């Protein structure tokens, strides 16, 4: 028996370049947005009929690099020496590195220098949004930068009654119990302290924070807040995509309190599931108009007020508008665009 390589071969008439999706040390970021983005790329390329491999020993024409570890930089240099094209995916910026793990603010300038070094080794840079593209331009990067969403599988995240029932049954929630969820690491940048505070102020609702971070890696203040969270706040940890899909479908509001993002795949997931969304009013979401696609707030008092209005139905239902945004970023669309970028 031989070990099957993870590769999509395409049709016999497919003249597309063969892509190496390189994600060195993927296990370290598998439960993050980067890991999710890699899974999206695989699915998008399959749907677009683009041949790809995950094995660096295979032959390939273009290497698409997703991580910023030293082995990824080495891979970029090796590919260049072989005359291969290098597409570097810029998932990270100095801005979203800040306020994450212990010591991240101290090392942020060094992090910026390193990712600049990595991204400059590519022939073209992909980044999820125009916002992150503008940030990267300010770094003085040399290769051309293209903005392309990480995409969303709108069919998978489609809202269903069955998904809602599974979620409610698993967490023993009555059908009339109001539930607010968020997804992310236990880090300050994601707004977890504000989420905990709002749960304290609103004991009549159930709050769920999906995701996990080793408590030894987070700031003591956050660790203490988590351990002393109120009874109506639950931390199920990291769950698979089927369970998180059920959580979107079974909840009444997706509350995204992040202070900084390059895109926010979980936001797209929530929009695809047609769940009401309330986000922090930050620059990256400036094109999502308040009250048209999502609802926005900044101060805790404003979040509190809007949560109540959304839950009670006192604000218009705008979930169909949000769904349209998700459909524009469906993986079928992303796969076709990736195919074009590989031709650069």
N, C-alpha and C positions, 0 to 999 in steps of 0.2 A: 504494500500500500504506500501511496505517496501522500505527502501533505498538500492539500489543496490551497493554492494561493488565492488571496482575495482579489479578484480581478473581473472587470466587466469587459467582454471581448468585442461587443458591438456586432453589427451585421457584416457579412462578407464583403459588402460594397462600401462599408464605412471607411472613408479616407481621412477621418479625423486624426489628429496627432494623439499619441498615447501619453497619458498623464500619470506621473508619479505623485500621488497624494502623500506627501511626507509630513509626518507629525511625530518627530522624535520625542521619546520619553512621554508619549501620549497618556500613559497611566497617571502621570502627575496632574494632568489637567482634564482627565476624562469626565469628571463630574462637574466641570465648569462650562461656561459658555463656549469656550474654545473647543472642548470635546464635542459639544452639541453641534457646533459649526462644521466640524469635520464630518460628522454623521450626515449632516444636511448636504454637504458637498458630494458625498458618495451617492446619495439618493438622487441629487440633481443631475449628476453626470450619467447615472443609469437611465434616467428618464429622457435625457437629451441624446442618448446613444453615443456618448463619448467614451472610448476605451480608457480604462485606468487601472492602476495597480497600487497596492500599498507596500509592495516589496521592493526595496531599493536595489535588489540584485537583478530585477527584471530590466529589460530594455525599455526605454522611454524617450520621449521627445521634449517634454516640458515637466519640470518639477514644481509642484505647488506646495509651498512650505507654510505651515500654520503655527509653528511654535518658535520661541525665541531662546531656546536652550543652546549651549555651545555646539552640540552635535548638529543642530539645524543650520547654524552658520557655516560649519565645516561642510555640510552637505551642499549648501549653496555654492561655496567656493569650488568644490569638486565637480559639481555639475557644470559650472562655467568653464573649467579647464577641459571638460569633455565636449564643449561646444553646445551644451544644452541650454535651453531658455529657462530662466528662473522667475517664477511668480511668487512674490512674498506677500502673505496675507497679514496685514497689520490689524490684529485684534486688540492690541494693547497700546495705550498711550501713557505718558507720565501722569497725566491728569487723573486717569482712572486707577493708576497704581497707588496714588496717595490715599490715605485714610482707609487702607485695607488691613494689612497684617502688622504685627508688632515691628516697629522700625521702618515701616514703608515710607513715611514722610522724610526721614533722615536720608534714606537711600534713593529717593525719587530722582534727584539730578543724575546720579550714576546710572539709574535705570534708563533714563532718557538717552544718555550717551550710548548705552549698550544697544537699545532697540534701534537707534539711528544707524549704528554700525551694521546691524542685521539687515534692516530694511534697505539700506544703500547697496547691499550686495545683490539685490534683485534687478531684473530687467524691467519689471513693472510691479507696482504695489497695489493691492486691493485692500480697501478698508470699507466697513459696513455703511457709513453714512457720509453725507456732505459735511456734517459737523466734524467728524473725526478726520475727514480729508483736510479741512481747513487747519485743524490742529497740527497735522503732520506736515503740511506745507510750511508752517511756522518753524519747523525744525530744520528747514533748509535741505530737505531730502532731494537727491538728484534724479532718481527714476520717475517716470510719469506715475501719477496716482489716480486710480479709478475707484469710485464709490459704488459698491454693490452690496445690497442687503444679504445677510446670512440666510435669509429665506425662512419659509414656514410650510409645513405640510398641512395645508388647510383641510384636506380630506380626513387626515388622522385626528386633528383637533376639533372636528365638527361636533357641535353640541348635540347630545342625545339624552333622552329620558333615562335610558339604561345606565349611562355613565353617571348621571346624577344620583340614581338610586344606589349604585355600587358605593359611591363615596359616602352617602348618608348612612348606609348600613354599616360600612366598615368602622365609622367613627361614632356610631350610635347617636345620630342626630335626627331629631324629628323633622318632618317636612316643613314645618313653620319656623324652625330655628334659623336665625339669620347668621350667615357665615362670611367672614372676611379673610382672604388669604393673601400671602405674598410668597415670593420665591427668591432665594439667593443665599450667599454665604453669610456667616455671622460676622459681618464687618461694618464699621461705621459708615462707609461710603454707601452701603445699601440701605441705610436708614433704619437699621434694626432697633436702635434705641428709641426712635420716634414710634415705631410700631409697638414696642412694648408699652410705652407711655400711653398710647391711644387705647390699647387693650385695657389698661388700668382705669382709664376714664370712661370706658364703655362696657361695663360688665354684663350688659344685657345682650351683647353679641359674642359669638365664638370667633376667636382669631386663630389662624393656623399659619405658621412659618415653615415652608418646605425648603430643605437644603441643610447642609451641615458643614461645619468647619471645626477642625481639631481645636478644642478649647485652649490648648497650650499655645496656640498661634495667635490668639486674639487678645485684645487689650483687656486688662483686669476689670475695667469699668463695664465692658460688655459681658464678660464672663459672669460678673456678679449680677448684672441685670437679668441674664438668662436664668440663672439658678434661683432668683427670687421673683420670677415672672408670676403674674396672677393666675388663678385657676382657670380662667376662660381663655388662656393663651396656650397653644399646643405646639410642640416641636416634633413632628413626625420624623425629621431627619431627611436624608437623601432617599428619594423614591424613584422608581422607574418611570418612563415616559407615559405608560398606560395609566399609572396611578395619578400622575400629575394632571393628565388630561381629564380624568374623572373628577379631580379636585376643582379644576376650572368649571366643569359642567355642573358640579354640585354646590358651588358657592354663589354668593349674591354680589360679591364685589372683589375685584383684584386691586389691591392697594400697593402701588409701586412708589416707595419713598426714596428711591435712589437719588444721590446727589450728583452722580457723574456716570455716564455710560458712553460706549462707542456705538451701541444700538439698543441692546436689551432684547434678546430672543424671547424671553418669557413674556414680554409685553405683546409681541406678535402672537404668541400662543394664546394669550388671553383674548386678544381681538378676534382670532380665528374661532374661538369657542363662544363668541358672542356674549361675553360677560361684561358688565359695566366696569369701567377702568377709571381709577383716580390716581393721577401721577403728580409728582413734584414738578412745579413749573421751572424747568431748567432749560438752558439753551438748546440742547439736542432735540427737545420736543417742541421747539418754537413753531414748527410747521403743522403740528397737530393742534388745531384750534380748540380752545377751551369751550366746552358745550356743544361741539360739532362732532368730534371724533372720540375725544376723551374728556374727562373733567380734570381740572388742575387746582392746586393749592400750594401754599408755601408754609404758612405758620400752622402750628398744631391746632390752634383754635379754628382755623379755616378748614383744615382736614376734618376735624370733628364735625363741624357744621355740615359740610358737604356729604360726609359719610351718612349722616342721619337722613339727609334729603334724598340721597340715592336709594338707600335701603327702603325708605317709606314710599318711594315712587313720586316724590314731589318735584323731581327734575325729569326732563324728557328722556325717553329711552333712545340712545344714540348708538346702540350696539351694531345696527346694520351698517352705519357709516364706518365704524371701526373694522367691521368684517371686510369692507371694500378695500381698506388699506392692506389688510392681510392678504387678500386675493392678489393684489398687485405684486406681492412679494412671494407668491407661491413658488415652490421648488421647480416647477416646470418652467417658469419664467427665468429663474436664476440659472438653471442648467444651460439654457440657450445663450444667456449672456456670458456665462463662463466660457463656453465654446468660442464665442467671439473674442474674448480677452486673450485666450490662448493663442490666437492668430496674430497678436500684436507683434 
